[in-house]
């Protein structure tokens, strides 16, 4: 980017966007400062708005952070507040601040991209029943009923599996993305933008685990939307119970599970039908008292001895892929707006936009052309 462009951007400099770009790169302030030849205190001043970088410094920052210099100019929209306490992270002990900050920065640029897409494409209306909010006094039995009510409102047959958990979120206006997150950040949701975001990691190759992640984040968006709090143990217990109840409605699951003895062949069949792991099926059976605590413990020990805690029988295939943003990008491409045009509109690298919309991810099994 030429110096005159950097001068223009420096005039419109948005300190929050520098912080987003730095956190995307998982850089500490001192590391970024060293790479551009300024002090860590200077970076802090830029990010707080106490000072603006000179055009030459801004150009260096852009180069080091892999962003177009135009990314650092204000867009006229508020950059989402990057605060761990306003998102849903399951644990603060297992994750580093650097990794949580990077995940939140992904949410910030995704929110910008979604806003740009919505100026050009009509996305599904947001349909989250947030009148079903839970409190610290909400019992797990009441959480079960909340999950059942969401299924009813969304027109899901309580005796049948959810065919595609990610698609249900997208059909009801939630934006879902699959991105590379740190190992200890399973998934998280961000309720702050006008359109809530659910971000799932790309490292979970298991379809069953990923479905539970998506259902867990739906729980937060429904029950805790107005009062998010990271790693709140009560909220997390409620979200786990909601996710299990949403994917495995109690009455239908109890009828099919049988019991109280564990039938491993039947569990593999149930896994294939409901697309939920055997471990989750056993946990659900314990919660519903279809298995005694000792029966559950014995079953888990058997799974450990057989190596099934690491690799279960009953392969389910690839994790569910988000399609909403990918289809929106394809629609824009058909109308003459390319990924590169979209990247220019939000001042992001084109490769980053492709990643955010899932442009390079297959949405179904590969087709073998055979002659």
C-alpha positions in Angstrom: 0.0 0.0 0.0 1.4 3.4 -0.9 2.3 6.1 1.6 -0.6 8.4 0.6 -3.0 5.6 1.4 -1.4 5.0 4.7 -1.7 8.7 5.5 -5.4 8.6 4.7 -6.0 5.5 6.8 -4.0 7.0 9.7 -6.5 9.9 9.8 -9.3 7.4 10.2 -7.4 5.0 12.4 -9.6 2.7 14.6 -7.6 1.4 17.6 -9.8 -1.6 18.1 -9.0 -2.9 14.6 -5.3 -2.9 15.4 -6.1 -5.0 18.5 -8.2 -7.4 16.4 -5.4 -7.8 13.8 -2.8 -8.4 16.5 -4.9 -11.0 18.3 -5.7 -12.8 15.1 -1.9 -13.4 14.8 -1.7 -14.5 18.4 1.0 -11.8 19.1 1.7 -10.1 22.3 2.1 -6.3 22.2 5.8 -6.6 22.9 6.2 -9.0 20.0 4.5 -6.8 17.6 6.4 -3.8 18.9 9.7 -5.5 18.3 8.7 -6.4 14.7 8.0 -2.8 13.7 10.6 -1.0 15.8 8.5 0.8 18.3 8.0 0.3 22.0 5.3 -2.0 23.6 4.0 1.2 25.3 3.4 2.7 21.9 1.4 -0.3 20.8 -0.7 0.0 23.9 -1.3 3.7 23.2 -2.4 2.9 19.6 -4.8 0.2 20.9 -6.2 2.4 23.6 -6.7 5.4 21.2 -4.3 7.6 23.2 -2.1 8.0 20.1 -2.2 7.2 16.4 0.6 5.5 14.5 2.4 7.5 11.9 1.6 6.5 8.3 5.0 4.7 7.9 4.4 2.8 11.2 0.9 1.9 10.1 2.2 0.5 6.9 4.7 -1.6 8.8 2.0 -2.8 11.2 -0.2 -3.8 8.3 2.7 -5.8 6.7 3.6 -7.6 9.9 -0.1 -8.5 10.6 -0.8 -9.6 7.1 -3.7 -7.1 6.6 -4.4 -4.5 4.0 -3.6 -1.1 5.5 -7.2 -0.1 4.9 -8.3 -2.6 7.5 -7.2 -0.2 10.2 -9.6 2.6 9.2 -12.9 3.0 10.9 -15.8 1.5 9.1 -18.5 3.6 10.8 -19.7 0.4 12.6 -18.6 -0.4 16.2 -16.0 -3.1 16.3 -17.4 -5.8 18.6 -16.0 -5.5 22.2 -13.4 -8.2 22.5 -14.0 -9.3 26.1 -13.9 -12.9 27.2 -16.7 -12.3 29.6 -19.1 -11.4 26.8 -18.7 -14.7 24.9 -19.3 -18.3 25.9 -16.1 -20.2 26.6 -16.4 -23.5 28.5 -13.2 -23.2 30.5 -10.8 -20.4 31.4 -8.4 -22.7 33.0 -7.7 -24.9 30.0 -7.3 -22.1 27.5 -4.7 -19.3 27.4 -5.7 -15.7 27.2 -3.8 -15.5 23.9 -5.9 -18.3 22.4 -9.2 -16.8 23.7 -8.2 -13.4 22.3 -7.5 -15.0 18.9 -10.9 -16.8 18.9 -12.7 -13.5 19.8 -10.8 -11.7 17.0 -12.1 -14.3 14.6 -15.6 -13.5 15.7 -14.9 -9.8 15.2 -13.8 -10.1 11.6 -16.5 -12.6 10.9 -19.1 -10.1 12.2 -17.7 -7.5 9.9 -17.9 -9.9 6.9 -21.5 -10.9 7.8 -22.5 -7.2 7.9 -21.0 -6.7 4.5 -22.8 -9.7 3.1 -26.1 -8.6 4.5 -25.8 -5.4 2.6 -26.0 -7.5 -0.5 -27.8 -10.7 0.4 -30.9 -11.3 2.4 -30.1 -14.0 5.0 -32.6 -16.0 7.0 -34.4 -14.1 9.8 -33.1 -14.6 13.2 -35.4 -17.0 15.0 -34.0 -17.7 18.5 -36.6 -18.2 21.2 -34.8 -16.1 23.7 -38.0 -15.8 25.9 -36.9 -19.2 27.2 -34.0 -17.8 29.1 -32.6 -19.7 32.1 -31.3 -18.4 35.4 -29.1 -19.9 38.1 -32.3 -21.3 39.7 -33.4 -23.1 36.6 -33.3 -26.9 37.2 -31.9 -29.5 34.8 -35.5 -30.9 34.4 -36.6 -27.4 33.4 -33.7 -27.2 30.9 -35.0 -30.5 29.4 -38.3 -28.8 28.8 -36.7 -25.7 27.3 -34.9 -28.0 24.8 -38.1 -29.8 24.0 -39.9 -26.4 23.5 -37.2 -25.2 21.0 -37.6 -28.5 19.1 -41.4 -27.9 19.0 -41.1 -24.3 17.8 -38.6 -25.3 15.1 -41.0 -28.0 13.9 -38.7 -30.9 14.8 -40.3 -34.3 15.4 -39.5 -35.2 19.0 -39.2 -38.9 18.0 -36.7 -38.3 15.2 -33.0 -37.3 15.1 -32.0 -33.8 14.1 -30.7 -34.4 10.5 -28.1 -31.7 10.5 -27.5 -29.6 13.6 -25.4 -27.0 11.9 -28.1 -26.5 9.2 -30.8 -26.1 11.9 -28.8 -23.2 13.4 -28.3 -21.6 9.9 -32.0 -22.1 8.9 -32.9 -20.0 12.0 -30.5 -17.2 11.3 -27.4 -18.1 13.3 -24.2 -17.7 11.4 -21.9 -20.8 11.8 -18.3 -21.0 10.8 -15.6 -23.7 11.0 -12.2 -22.2 11.8 -8.8 -23.3 13.1 -9.0 -22.7 16.9 -6.6 -23.5 19.6 -6.6 -27.2 20.8 -8.3 -26.3 24.0 -11.0 -24.0 22.5 -13.6 -26.6 21.4 -16.2 -24.2 20.1 -17.7 -20.9 21.3 -20.6 -18.6 20.6 -20.7 -14.8 20.5 -24.1 -13.2 21.1 -23.0 -9.5 20.7 -23.4 -8.7 17.0 -26.8 -8.1 15.5 -26.6 -11.7 14.2 -25.2 -14.3 16.7 -22.2 -16.3 15.7 -21.2 -19.9 16.5 -17.6 -20.9 15.7 -16.7 -24.5 15.6 -13.1 -25.8 15.4 -11.8 -27.6 12.3 -9.7 -30.0 14.4 -12.6 -32.2 15.5 -12.9 -34.9 12.8 -15.8 -36.5 14.7 -19.3 -35.7 13.4 -20.9 -36.8 16.7 -18.8 -34.5 18.9 -19.2 -31.6 16.5 -23.0 -32.0 16.6 -22.9 -31.8 20.4 -20.8 -28.7 20.2 -23.3 -27.0 18.0 -26.2 -28.0 20.2 -24.3 -26.8 23.3 -23.8 -23.3 21.7 -27.5 -23.2 20.7 -28.2 -23.7 24.4 -26.2 -20.6 25.4 -27.8 -18.5 22.7 -31.3 -19.5 23.8 -30.9 -19.6 27.6 -28.1 -17.2 28.3 -28.3 -14.7 25.4 -28.9 -11.6 27.5 -26.3 -12.3 30.2 -23.3 -14.1 28.7 -20.6 -15.2 31.1 -17.5 -17.3 30.2 -17.0 -20.6 32.0 -19.9 -20.1 34.4 -20.3 -23.7 35.8 -24.1 -23.4 36.2 -24.5 -22.2 32.6 -22.2 -24.9 31.3 -24.1 -27.6 33.1 -27.4 -26.2 31.7 -25.9 -26.1 28.2 -24.6 -29.7 28.3 -28.0 -30.9 29.4 -29.8 -28.8 26.8 -27.5 -30.1 24.1 -28.1 -33.7 25.1 -31.9 -33.2 25.4 -32.1 -31.4 22.0 -30.2 -34.2 20.2 -31.7 -37.1 22.3 -35.2 -36.3 23.4 -35.9 -38.2 26.6 -39.0 -40.2 25.7 -37.8 -41.3 22.3 -34.3 -42.1 23.6 -35.6 -44.1 26.7 -37.8 -46.2 24.5 -34.9 -47.1 22.1 -32.2 -47.5 24.7 -34.0 -50.1 26.8 -31.7 -51.2 29.7 -30.6 -51.5 32.4 -28.0 -53.7 30.9 -25.6 -52.3 28.3 -26.1 -53.7 24.8 -23.1 -52.7 22.8 -24.5 -53.7 19.4 -27.6 -51.7 20.2 -25.5 -48.7 21.2 -23.7 -48.7 17.8 -27.1 -48.8 16.1 -28.3 -45.9 18.2 -25.1 -44.0 17.4 -25.8 -44.5 13.6 -29.4 -43.4 14.1 -29.0 -40.3 16.3 -25.4 -39.3 15.2 -24.3 -39.0 18.8 -21.3 -40.8 20.3 -21.6 -43.9 22.3 -20.0 -42.1 25.3 -22.7 -39.4 25.0 -25.4 -42.1 24.7 -24.2 -43.7 27.9 -24.0 -40.3 29.7 -27.5 -39.5 28.6 -28.7 -42.9 29.8 -27.2 -42.2 33.2 -28.8 -38.7 33.4 -32.2 -40.2 32.6 -31.6 -43.0 35.2 -31.8 -45.7 32.4 -28.4 -46.7 33.7 -27.3 -46.7 37.4 -24.2 -44.8 38.3 -22.4 -48.0 38.8 -23.6 -49.4 35.5 -22.4 -46.2 33.8 -19.0 -46.4 35.4 -18.7 -50.1 34.5 -19.6 -49.3 30.8 -17.0 -46.5 30.7 -14.3 -48.8 32.1 -15.1 -51.3 29.4 -14.8 -48.6 26.7 -11.4 -47.7 28.1 -10.2 -51.3 28.1 -11.3 -51.7 24.5 -9.7 -48.4 23.4 -13.1 -47.0 22.5 -12.6 -43.8 24.5 -10.2 -42.8 21.8 -11.7 -44.5 18.7 -15.3 -45.6 18.9 -16.9 -48.2 16.6 -19.5 -46.9 14.2 -17.8 -44.3 12.0 -20.3 -41.5 11.1 -18.3 -39.6 8.4 -17.3 -36.0 8.1 -18.4 -33.3 10.5 -21.4 -31.1 9.4 -20.3 -28.2 7.3 -21.7 -24.6 7.5 -23.3 -23.6 4.2 -25.0 -20.3 4.8 -22.1 -18.0 4.1 -20.7 -20.2 1.4 -24.0 -20.1 -0.5 -24.3 -16.4 0.0 -20.8 -15.9 -1.5 -21.7 -18.2 -4.4 -24.8 -16.1 -5.0 -22.8 -12.9 -5.0 -20.3 -14.5 -7.4 -23.1 -15.2 -9.8 -24.2 -11.6 -9.6 -20.7 -10.3 -10.4 -19.3 -9.8 -6.9 -16.3 -12.0 -6.4 -14.6 -13.1 -3.2 -11.9 -10.6 -4.0 -14.5 -7.9 -4.3 -16.0 -8.9 -0.9 -12.5 -9.0 0.6 -11.9 -5.4 -0.7 -15.2 -4.3 0.8 -14.2 -5.5 4.3 -10.4 -4.8 3.8 -9.4 -8.4 4.6 -7.1 -10.7 2.7 -9.1 -12.8 0.1 -7.7 -16.0 1.6 -9.2 -15.0 5.0 -12.6 -14.3 3.5 -12.5 -17.7 1.8 -11.7 -19.3 5.1 -14.5 -17.5 6.9 -17.2 -18.4 4.3 -15.9 -21.9 4.0 -15.4 -21.5 0.2 -12.7 -24.3 0.1 -14.6 -26.7 2.3 -16.7 -29.5 0.6 -20.3 -29.5 1.8 -21.0 -33.1 0.9 -19.1 -36.3 0.0 -16.7 -36.1 -2.9 -18.1 -37.3 -6.2 -16.1 -40.0 -8.0 -16.1 -39.6 -11.8 -15.6 -43.1 -13.1 -15.7 -44.3 -16.7 
